[in-house]
């Protein structure tokens, strides 16, 4: 039975604990971004980051999440209303990103 070279490499990585599967760290660039969403509306708003539900921000409250660094696509939708914000795409240059939702 012939074993592919890729299968052998994958098995070897798994035996090593998978540490080689982690993305390499680029010095000077953050690995995570601290996202703050300011909900300055009177609506309860569902927040989505890169197409994945990240949480709900109540009226006049904030939502805090750590998200992977890199290009971030944000959009939000008011519960029970046809109101939406975004999608907005950001590439933060620091480890903090603030998005403010206004009426």
TORMARGU-637951 format. One record per residue: residue in three letters; x, y negated, z negated of N, C-alpha, C, CB in turn. Coordinates in Angstrom, 3 decimals. Atoms other than C-alpha are relative to their C-alpha. Glycine has a CB too. Example, Ala and Ser with C-alpha at 12.3 -4.5 7.8 and 13.67 -1.06 7.14 Angstrom:
BEGIN
TORMI,aa,n.X,n.Y,n.Z,ca.X,ca.Y,ca.Z,c.X,c.Y,c.Z,cb.X,cb.Y,cb.Z
TORMI,ala,0.890,1.190,0.000,12.300,4.500,-7.800,0.900,-1.200,0.000,-0.992,-0.027,-1.246
TORMI,ser,-0.820,1.190,0.060,13.670,1.060,-7.140,-0.770,-1.090,-0.730,0.414,-0.462,1.415
//
This chain:
BEGIN
TORMI,aa,n.X,n.Y,n.Z,ca.X,ca.Y,ca.Z,c.X,c.Y,c.Z,cb.X,cb.Y,cb.Z
TORMI,unk,0.836,1.176,0.000,0.000,0.000,0.000,0.883,-1.242,0.000,-0.952,0.003,-1.210
TORMI,unk,-0.803,1.199,-0.144,1.417,-3.350,1.044,-0.571,-1.115,-0.878,0.059,-0.441,1.476
TORMI,unk,0.414,1.095,0.869,1.252,-6.186,-1.548,0.497,-1.303,0.593,0.535,0.190,-1.445
TORMI,unk,-0.413,1.286,-0.571,1.286,-9.731,-0.300,0.912,-0.740,-0.968,-1.229,-0.866,0.342
TORMI,unk,-0.949,0.778,0.798,3.998,-12.043,-1.504,-0.746,-0.986,-0.899,0.993,-0.753,0.915
TORMI,unk,0.797,0.931,0.792,1.343,-14.535,-2.710,-0.580,0.675,-1.235,-1.121,-0.589,0.846
TORMI,unk,0.557,-0.724,1.144,-0.289,-11.907,-4.949,1.064,0.236,-1.060,-0.601,1.336,0.449
TORMI,unk,-1.091,-0.223,0.953,3.073,-11.140,-6.547,0.329,-1.294,-0.732,1.255,0.543,0.720
TORMI,unk,-0.300,1.289,0.628,3.721,-14.837,-7.186,-1.085,-0.379,-0.998,0.146,-1.098,1.064
TORMI,unk,1.104,0.320,0.906,0.261,-15.349,-8.717,0.072,0.846,-1.254,-1.347,0.206,0.694
TORMI,unk,-0.125,-0.880,1.171,0.724,-12.329,-10.996,1.154,-0.432,-0.886,0.197,1.455,0.438
TORMI,unk,-1.155,0.435,0.783,4.147,-13.578,-12.075,-0.339,-1.273,-0.775,1.224,-0.234,0.918
TORMI,unk,0.383,1.231,0.693,2.707,-17.011,-12.911,-0.940,0.291,-1.161,-0.660,-0.976,0.973
TORMI,unk,0.921,-0.354,1.073,-0.084,-15.446,-14.944,0.728,0.650,-1.158,-1.085,0.925,0.515
TORMI,unk,-0.777,-0.639,1.061,2.407,-13.337,-16.867,0.828,-1.015,-0.779,0.910,1.071,0.585
TORMI,unk,-0.776,1.037,0.672,4.374,-16.482,-17.670,-0.880,-0.971,-0.778,0.826,-0.760,1.009
TORMI,unk,0.910,0.861,0.748,1.304,-18.030,-19.276,-0.627,-1.088,0.844,0.719,-0.621,-1.144
TORMI,unk,0.622,0.974,-0.884,0.301,-20.072,-16.278,0.565,-1.394,-0.108,-1.438,-0.052,-0.267
TORMI,unk,-0.525,1.351,0.177,2.509,-22.991,-17.286,0.458,-0.615,1.313,1.146,0.013,-0.983
TORMI,unk,-0.434,0.521,-1.291,3.781,-23.318,-13.733,-1.180,-0.491,0.832,0.768,1.069,0.767
TORMI,unk,1.163,0.427,-0.752,0.199,-23.944,-12.575,-0.395,-1.439,-0.297,-1.153,0.910,-0.291
TORMI,unk,0.337,1.374,0.350,0.009,-27.340,-14.278,0.573,-0.956,1.035,0.524,-0.351,-1.406
TORMI,unk,-0.495,0.993,-0.938,0.358,-30.376,-12.054,1.229,-0.680,-0.565,-1.082,-1.030,0.325
TORMI,unk,-1.208,0.665,0.499,3.770,-31.996,-12.281,-0.311,-1.419,-0.448,1.092,-0.015,1.079
TORMI,unk,0.186,1.360,0.510,3.967,-35.217,-14.281,0.862,-0.955,0.815,0.357,-0.087,-1.517
TORMI,unk,-0.744,1.028,-0.712,4.963,-38.274,-12.282,0.336,-1.088,-0.999,-0.808,-0.568,1.215
TORMI,unk,-0.382,1.020,0.978,6.960,-40.594,-14.546,-0.573,-1.364,0.370,1.525,-0.086,-0.111
TORMI,unk,0.537,1.325,-0.196,5.339,-43.978,-14.972,-1.484,-0.048,0.334,0.750,-0.661,1.062
TORMI,unk,1.425,-0.035,-0.312,1.843,-42.857,-13.959,-0.751,0.723,-1.108,-0.250,0.685,1.363
TORMI,unk,0.765,-0.664,1.063,-0.831,-42.015,-16.562,-0.620,1.296,0.497,-1.096,-0.928,-0.536
TORMI,unk,0.648,-1.262,-0.320,-2.265,-38.489,-16.639,-1.504,-0.084,-0.214,0.587,1.125,-0.839
TORMI,unk,1.412,0.221,0.280,-5.600,-39.704,-18.034,-0.291,-1.485,0.063,-0.395,0.578,-1.378
TORMI,unk,0.456,1.383,-0.007,-7.610,-42.867,-17.725,-1.120,-0.115,-1.031,-0.484,-0.444,1.435
TORMI,unk,1.026,0.248,1.006,-9.702,-44.268,-20.575,-1.073,-0.873,0.649,0.603,-0.685,-1.289
TORMI,unk,1.100,0.691,-0.668,-13.015,-45.228,-18.973,-0.963,-0.564,-1.036,-0.741,0.951,0.967
TORMI,unk,1.018,0.641,0.821,-15.324,-47.706,-20.686,-1.077,-0.535,0.934,0.609,-1.144,-0.884
TORMI,unk,1.131,0.504,-0.773,-18.775,-48.330,-19.226,-0.839,-0.871,-0.930,-0.856,1.176,0.614
TORMI,unk,0.834,0.925,0.757,-20.559,-51.405,-20.592,-1.374,-0.035,0.666,0.644,-1.436,-0.067
TORMI,unk,1.359,0.043,-0.522,-24.300,-51.007,-20.095,-0.667,-1.265,-0.531,-0.810,1.282,-0.400
TORMI,unk,0.584,1.267,0.406,-25.604,-54.589,-20.221,-1.416,-0.147,0.546,0.872,-1.162,0.469
TORMI,unk,1.372,0.016,-0.514,-29.055,-53.616,-18.968,-0.952,0.423,-1.115,-0.149,0.938,1.242
TORMI,unk,1.017,-0.469,0.941,-32.305,-52.744,-20.715,-0.430,1.434,0.325,-1.220,-0.937,0.021
TORMI,unk,0.320,-1.357,-0.428,-32.224,-49.245,-19.190,0.955,1.017,-0.613,0.040,0.097,1.520
TORMI,unk,-0.858,-1.130,0.331,-30.922,-45.891,-20.359,0.578,0.484,1.323,-0.789,1.154,-0.764
TORMI,unk,-0.671,-0.236,-1.272,-28.344,-45.057,-17.695,0.858,1.263,-0.073,0.863,-1.213,0.387
TORMI,unk,-0.849,-1.186,-0.149,-26.808,-41.728,-16.630,1.224,-0.399,0.813,-0.777,1.186,0.689
TORMI,unk,-1.260,0.366,-0.631,-23.140,-42.137,-15.683,0.612,1.248,0.642,0.982,-0.637,-1.035
TORMI,unk,-0.648,-1.095,-0.727,-21.381,-39.950,-13.095,1.408,-0.425,0.397,-0.827,0.405,1.256
TORMI,unk,-1.394,0.238,-0.362,-17.618,-39.740,-12.595,0.422,1.097,0.963,0.929,-0.035,-1.267
TORMI,unk,-0.403,-0.945,-1.049,-16.379,-38.091,-9.400,-1.079,1.044,0.259,1.309,0.692,-0.384
TORMI,unk,1.121,-0.878,-0.293,-19.845,-36.609,-8.900,-0.438,0.898,-1.137,0.334,0.831,1.143
TORMI,unk,0.328,-0.837,1.159,-19.991,-35.011,-12.368,-0.607,-0.880,-1.094,1.270,0.752,-0.532
TORMI,unk,0.653,0.737,1.082,-22.360,-36.159,-15.123,0.980,-0.192,-1.155,-1.275,0.743,-0.484
TORMI,unk,-0.951,0.305,1.068,-20.257,-37.916,-17.780,-0.679,-0.403,-1.296,0.928,-1.098,0.438
TORMI,unk,0.698,0.370,1.217,-22.926,-38.989,-20.240,-1.035,-1.079,0.263,0.986,-0.468,-1.049
TORMI,unk,1.063,0.991,-0.073,-25.694,-41.457,-20.979,0.372,-1.207,-0.840,-1.341,0.594,-0.466
TORMI,unk,-0.209,1.248,0.733,-25.335,-45.080,-21.997,-1.375,-0.609,-0.268,0.927,-0.999,0.804
TORMI,unk,1.267,0.620,0.382,-28.285,-46.494,-23.898,0.037,-1.494,0.290,-0.303,0.250,-1.491
TORMI,unk,0.026,1.441,-0.265,-29.442,-50.088,-23.344,0.914,-0.773,-0.935,-1.415,-0.527,-0.123
TORMI,unk,-0.903,0.878,0.740,-26.850,-52.649,-24.445,1.073,0.760,-0.796,-0.804,-0.866,-0.940
TORMI,unk,-1.043,-0.789,0.661,-24.395,-49.899,-25.477,1.094,0.366,0.991,-0.595,1.275,-0.632
TORMI,unk,-1.147,-0.381,-0.816,-21.082,-48.585,-24.193,0.171,1.510,0.017,1.274,-0.670,-0.517
TORMI,unk,-0.365,-1.410,-0.114,-19.906,-45.178,-23.015,1.507,0.064,0.163,-0.738,0.701,1.202
TORMI,unk,-1.448,-0.162,-0.066,-16.308,-44.073,-23.546,0.315,1.435,0.410,0.669,-0.351,-1.366
TORMI,unk,-0.406,-1.331,-0.455,-14.721,-41.143,-21.690,1.447,-0.044,0.469,-0.926,0.507,1.137
TORMI,unk,-1.303,-0.191,-0.618,-11.257,-39.899,-20.799,-0.225,0.775,1.282,0.998,0.745,-0.956
TORMI,unk,0.173,-0.630,-1.298,-11.130,-38.995,-17.126,1.382,0.193,0.619,-0.927,-0.854,0.929
TORMI,unk,-1.307,-0.193,-0.649,-8.304,-37.661,-14.936,0.431,-1.268,0.734,-0.054,1.190,0.987
TORMI,unk,-0.534,1.168,-0.696,-6.051,-40.375,-13.562,-0.079,0.217,1.507,1.461,-0.278,-0.434
TORMI,unk,0.079,-0.066,-1.454,-6.135,-41.168,-9.875,-1.226,-0.749,0.471,-0.036,1.460,0.490
TORMI,unk,1.167,0.670,-0.545,-8.933,-42.342,-7.639,-1.260,0.502,-0.708,-0.099,0.230,1.526
TORMI,unk,1.194,-0.316,0.782,-12.193,-42.469,-9.604,-1.215,-0.580,0.718,0.112,-0.560,-1.461
TORMI,unk,1.245,0.445,-0.640,-15.646,-42.647,-8.014,-1.089,-0.031,-1.067,-0.406,0.943,1.201
TORMI,unk,1.012,0.183,1.042,-18.337,-44.036,-10.332,-1.346,-0.342,0.626,0.427,-1.107,-0.989
TORMI,unk,1.355,0.442,-0.318,-22.084,-44.289,-9.969,-0.875,0.260,-1.201,-0.559,0.719,1.261
TORMI,unk,0.903,-0.096,1.143,-24.954,-44.664,-12.369,-1.435,-0.110,0.492,0.308,-1.100,-1.053
TORMI,unk,1.422,0.027,-0.346,-28.723,-44.218,-12.322,-0.813,-0.208,-1.261,-0.430,1.305,0.720
TORMI,unk,0.879,0.252,1.137,-31.351,-45.621,-14.655,-1.035,1.111,-0.094,-0.690,-1.381,0.125
TORMI,unk,0.983,-1.062,0.231,-33.558,-42.950,-16.186,-1.402,-0.516,0.293,0.087,0.526,-1.453
TORMI,unk,1.397,0.304,-0.325,-37.147,-42.971,-14.843,-0.189,-1.266,0.829,-0.783,-0.127,-1.260
TORMI,unk,0.092,1.187,-0.850,-36.393,-45.889,-12.500,0.781,0.256,1.280,0.539,-1.268,-0.735
TORMI,unk,-0.722,-0.123,-1.263,-35.220,-46.235,-8.935,1.096,-1.058,0.087,-0.966,-0.129,1.193
TORMI,unk,-1.089,0.967,0.064,-32.271,-48.367,-9.995,1.311,0.779,-0.077,-0.163,-0.971,-1.228
TORMI,unk,-1.297,-0.682,-0.001,-28.701,-47.300,-9.244,1.114,-1.023,0.177,0.065,1.075,1.121
TORMI,unk,-1.208,0.803,-0.160,-25.208,-48.770,-9.375,1.037,0.884,0.662,0.517,-0.566,-1.374
TORMI,unk,-1.039,-0.765,-0.671,-22.427,-47.667,-7.069,-0.536,0.735,1.210,0.627,0.979,-0.957
TORMI,unk,-1.293,-0.438,0.537,-20.905,-45.611,-5.830,1.086,-1.053,0.176,0.433,1.292,0.672
TORMI,unk,-1.152,0.893,-0.010,-17.798,-47.616,-6.637,1.238,0.870,-0.134,-0.080,-1.076,-1.150
TORMI,unk,-1.236,-0.774,0.062,-14.316,-46.263,-6.063,1.120,-0.895,-0.511,0.359,0.596,1.390
TORMI,unk,-1.100,0.740,0.615,-11.383,-47.395,-8.200,1.234,0.883,-0.062,-0.385,-0.495,-1.413
TORMI,unk,-1.270,-0.668,0.272,-7.736,-46.476,-8.413,0.706,-0.846,-1.055,0.884,0.168,1.318
TORMI,unk,-0.577,0.820,1.072,-6.634,-47.782,-11.812,1.523,-0.004,0.051,-0.469,0.506,-1.362
TORMI,unk,-1.460,0.103,0.040,-3.069,-49.026,-12.088,0.519,0.112,-1.435,0.460,-1.327,0.628
TORMI,unk,-0.385,-0.229,1.392,-3.070,-48.627,-15.883,-0.821,1.180,-0.511,-0.228,-1.289,-0.889
TORMI,unk,0.748,-1.138,0.548,-4.561,-46.053,-18.226,-1.376,-0.418,-0.530,0.804,0.663,-1.120
TORMI,unk,1.319,0.485,0.418,-7.721,-48.159,-18.810,-0.799,-0.488,1.198,0.140,-1.127,-1.034
TORMI,unk,0.907,0.484,-1.044,-10.727,-48.808,-16.574,-1.313,-0.375,-0.672,-0.224,1.082,1.128
TORMI,unk,1.267,0.472,0.551,-13.797,-50.856,-17.512,-0.962,-0.276,1.149,0.204,-1.276,-0.873
TORMI,unk,1.057,0.221,-0.996,-17.036,-50.832,-15.499,-1.190,-0.576,-0.744,-0.387,1.334,0.765
TORMI,unk,1.115,0.663,0.658,-19.813,-53.237,-16.490,-1.229,0.051,0.891,0.355,-1.454,-0.348
TORMI,unk,1.268,-0.066,-0.707,-23.401,-52.566,-15.425,-0.851,-1.175,-0.443,-0.727,1.351,-0.261
TORMI,unk,0.830,1.163,0.300,-25.561,-55.673,-15.188,-1.353,0.147,0.694,0.705,-1.312,0.442
TORMI,unk,1.335,-0.092,-0.604,-29.270,-56.124,-14.407,-0.011,-0.497,1.438,-1.005,-0.794,-0.821
//
